[in-house]
């Protein structure tokens, strides 16, 4: 899909909307075992919560670090039923960005926003690893426009080409998973070495080799 100049392009994997949080039924809650950071906008809202719940909030946040406090490795708002008291008391609009987005993960580039699901979530992992069909990517555009001051468009386009080649290799199920993973890791190693050595022009030759090998291999099978 071609991107209209000036528009924001959103890309998600085809399984993206299948995800649904299982809340208290989750076998590995995301509200325990890691530090949950709070964005500045949410911190400002939390400071303004009145009453008894406001007092609880003041005693449940590390205001210097900008994170929820934990008790025995569990978020201060995670109750015995593995449900969030903040969500139950104040609603989804009061969740911080981390809690509102997880396990959704966003990568932003100039004019492009890619959204995926994180394998660290049990339910997301079931969807991603349990899929039988090759992954497809869905695109949608709107008229938002963002500009990044330091954006290496040349590097970005080359990395997109590399990723496309990697996906093509991984989706070739005529080869074993071990062979496919080995090829992708080898490509990643070569590409990273060229990036660190500031030899981006050599990255083009690397891509050419990958494409030639795929074409030759495809013709051999046909």
TIMI-942298 format. One record per residue (C-alpha): x, y, z; chain. Coordinates in steps of 0.5 Angstrom, whole numbers, plus 500, padded with zeros to 3 digits. Layout:
N
+-----+-----+-----+--------+
:   u :   v :   w : cadena :
+-----+-----+-----+--------+
:   X :   Y :   Z :      A :
...
+-----+-----+-----+--------+
This chain:
222
+-----+-----+-----+--------+
:   u :   v :   w : cadena :
+-----+-----+-----+--------+
: 500 : 500 : 500 :      A :
: 503 : 507 : 498 :      A :
: 503 : 512 : 503 :      A :
: 500 : 519 : 501 :      A :
: 505 : 524 : 503 :      A :
: 503 : 528 : 509 :      A :
: 499 : 522 : 512 :      A :
: 500 : 518 : 518 :      A :
: 500 : 511 : 516 :      A :
: 498 : 506 : 522 :      A :
: 501 : 498 : 521 :      A :
: 498 : 492 : 525 :      A :
: 499 : 485 : 524 :      A :
: 492 : 481 : 522 :      A :
: 491 : 478 : 529 :      A :
: 492 : 485 : 533 :      A :
: 485 : 486 : 534 :      A :
: 484 : 478 : 537 :      A :
: 487 : 480 : 543 :      A :
: 483 : 481 : 550 :      A :
: 485 : 482 : 557 :      A :
: 483 : 476 : 561 :      A :
: 484 : 480 : 567 :      A :
: 483 : 476 : 574 :      A :
: 484 : 469 : 570 :      A :
: 491 : 471 : 567 :      A :
: 496 : 466 : 569 :      A :
: 501 : 471 : 569 :      A :
: 499 : 478 : 571 :      A :
: 502 : 484 : 568 :      A :
: 501 : 488 : 575 :      A :
: 506 : 484 : 578 :      A :
: 514 : 482 : 577 :      A :
: 516 : 489 : 574 :      A :
: 516 : 496 : 575 :      A :
: 510 : 500 : 572 :      A :
: 512 : 507 : 570 :      A :
: 507 : 512 : 570 :      A :
: 507 : 518 : 565 :      A :
: 508 : 525 : 567 :      A :
: 500 : 527 : 565 :      A :
: 498 : 521 : 569 :      A :
: 502 : 523 : 575 :      A :
: 499 : 530 : 575 :      A :
: 492 : 527 : 575 :      A :
: 494 : 522 : 581 :      A :
: 496 : 528 : 585 :      A :
: 489 : 531 : 584 :      A :
: 485 : 525 : 586 :      A :
: 481 : 528 : 593 :      A :
: 479 : 524 : 599 :      A :
: 481 : 517 : 602 :      A :
: 483 : 514 : 595 :      A :
: 487 : 520 : 594 :      A :
: 491 : 519 : 600 :      A :
: 492 : 512 : 598 :      A :
: 494 : 514 : 591 :      A :
: 499 : 519 : 595 :      A :
: 502 : 513 : 599 :      A :
: 502 : 508 : 593 :      A :
: 506 : 512 : 588 :      A :
: 514 : 513 : 588 :      A :
: 513 : 520 : 586 :      A :
: 521 : 521 : 585 :      A :
: 521 : 515 : 580 :      A :
: 515 : 516 : 577 :      A :
: 512 : 509 : 578 :      A :
: 507 : 505 : 582 :      A :
: 510 : 502 : 589 :      A :
: 510 : 494 : 590 :      A :
: 508 : 490 : 595 :      A :
: 512 : 483 : 595 :      A :
: 513 : 484 : 588 :      A :
: 505 : 486 : 586 :      A :
: 503 : 493 : 584 :      A :
: 500 : 497 : 590 :      A :
: 493 : 497 : 587 :      A :
: 493 : 490 : 585 :      A :
: 488 : 486 : 590 :      A :
: 487 : 479 : 592 :      A :
: 483 : 478 : 586 :      A :
: 488 : 480 : 581 :      A :
: 484 : 486 : 579 :      A :
: 486 : 493 : 579 :      A :
: 483 : 497 : 584 :      A :
: 485 : 504 : 581 :      A :
: 481 : 501 : 575 :      A :
: 475 : 499 : 579 :      A :
: 475 : 506 : 583 :      A :
: 476 : 511 : 577 :      A :
: 475 : 507 : 571 :      A :
: 480 : 506 : 565 :      A :
: 481 : 514 : 563 :      A :
: 485 : 514 : 570 :      A :
: 490 : 508 : 568 :      A :
: 497 : 511 : 566 :      A :
: 499 : 510 : 559 :      A :
: 503 : 504 : 561 :      A :
: 497 : 500 : 564 :      A :
: 493 : 503 : 558 :      A :
: 497 : 500 : 552 :      A :
: 500 : 494 : 555 :      A :
: 501 : 489 : 551 :      A :
: 501 : 493 : 545 :      A :
: 507 : 496 : 543 :      A :
: 508 : 502 : 539 :      A :
: 514 : 504 : 534 :      A :
: 514 : 511 : 531 :      A :
: 518 : 513 : 525 :      A :
: 516 : 520 : 521 :      A :
: 509 : 519 : 518 :      A :
: 509 : 511 : 520 :      A :
: 506 : 508 : 527 :      A :
: 507 : 501 : 527 :      A :
: 503 : 497 : 533 :      A :
: 504 : 490 : 535 :      A :
: 503 : 485 : 541 :      A :
: 508 : 483 : 546 :      A :
: 510 : 476 : 547 :      A :
: 511 : 478 : 555 :      A :
: 503 : 477 : 555 :      A :
: 501 : 470 : 556 :      A :
: 494 : 472 : 552 :      A :
: 498 : 475 : 546 :      A :
: 503 : 470 : 546 :      A :
: 498 : 465 : 545 :      A :
: 495 : 469 : 539 :      A :
: 502 : 470 : 536 :      A :
: 505 : 463 : 537 :      A :
: 499 : 459 : 536 :      A :
: 497 : 462 : 529 :      A :
: 497 : 457 : 523 :      A :
: 497 : 462 : 517 :      A :
: 503 : 467 : 515 :      A :
: 502 : 474 : 519 :      A :
: 499 : 479 : 514 :      A :
: 500 : 487 : 516 :      A :
: 494 : 491 : 515 :      A :
: 495 : 499 : 514 :      A :
: 490 : 505 : 515 :      A :
: 492 : 512 : 514 :      A :
: 489 : 519 : 517 :      A :
: 491 : 526 : 516 :      A :
: 495 : 527 : 522 :      A :
: 502 : 529 : 521 :      A :
: 509 : 529 : 525 :      A :
: 516 : 531 : 524 :      A :
: 522 : 528 : 527 :      A :
: 528 : 533 : 527 :      A :
: 533 : 527 : 527 :      A :
: 530 : 522 : 522 :      A :
: 535 : 518 : 517 :      A :
: 530 : 516 : 512 :      A :
: 536 : 512 : 508 :      A :
: 537 : 508 : 514 :      A :
: 530 : 507 : 515 :      A :
: 528 : 505 : 508 :      A :
: 534 : 500 : 508 :      A :
: 532 : 497 : 514 :      A :
: 525 : 496 : 512 :      A :
: 528 : 492 : 506 :      A :
: 532 : 488 : 511 :      A :
: 525 : 486 : 515 :      A :
: 521 : 485 : 509 :      A :
: 527 : 480 : 507 :      A :
: 527 : 477 : 514 :      A :
: 519 : 476 : 514 :      A :
: 520 : 472 : 507 :      A :
: 525 : 467 : 510 :      A :
: 521 : 466 : 516 :      A :
: 515 : 465 : 512 :      A :
: 518 : 460 : 507 :      A :
: 515 : 453 : 511 :      A :
: 519 : 449 : 506 :      A :
: 525 : 450 : 510 :      A :
: 525 : 448 : 518 :      A :
: 524 : 453 : 523 :      A :
: 532 : 452 : 525 :      A :
: 534 : 453 : 518 :      A :
: 530 : 460 : 518 :      A :
: 532 : 462 : 524 :      A :
: 539 : 461 : 523 :      A :
: 539 : 465 : 516 :      A :
: 535 : 471 : 520 :      A :
: 540 : 471 : 525 :      A :
: 546 : 471 : 520 :      A :
: 543 : 477 : 516 :      A :
: 542 : 481 : 523 :      A :
: 549 : 480 : 524 :      A :
: 551 : 482 : 518 :      A :
: 547 : 488 : 517 :      A :
: 548 : 490 : 524 :      A :
: 556 : 490 : 523 :      A :
: 555 : 495 : 517 :      A :
: 551 : 499 : 521 :      A :
: 556 : 500 : 526 :      A :
: 561 : 501 : 521 :      A :
: 557 : 506 : 518 :      A :
: 558 : 502 : 512 :      A :
: 550 : 503 : 509 :      A :
: 552 : 503 : 502 :      A :
: 554 : 496 : 503 :      A :
: 548 : 495 : 506 :      A :
: 545 : 495 : 499 :      A :
: 550 : 490 : 497 :      A :
: 548 : 485 : 503 :      A :
: 540 : 486 : 501 :      A :
: 542 : 485 : 493 :      A :
: 545 : 478 : 495 :      A :
: 539 : 476 : 500 :      A :
: 534 : 477 : 494 :      A :
: 539 : 474 : 489 :      A :
: 539 : 468 : 494 :      A :
: 531 : 468 : 494 :      A :
: 530 : 468 : 487 :      A :
: 535 : 463 : 485 :      A :
: 532 : 458 : 491 :      A :
: 525 : 459 : 488 :      A :
: 527 : 458 : 481 :      A :
: 530 : 451 : 484 :      A :
: 524 : 449 : 487 :      A :
: 520 : 451 : 481 :      A :
+-----+-----+-----+--------+
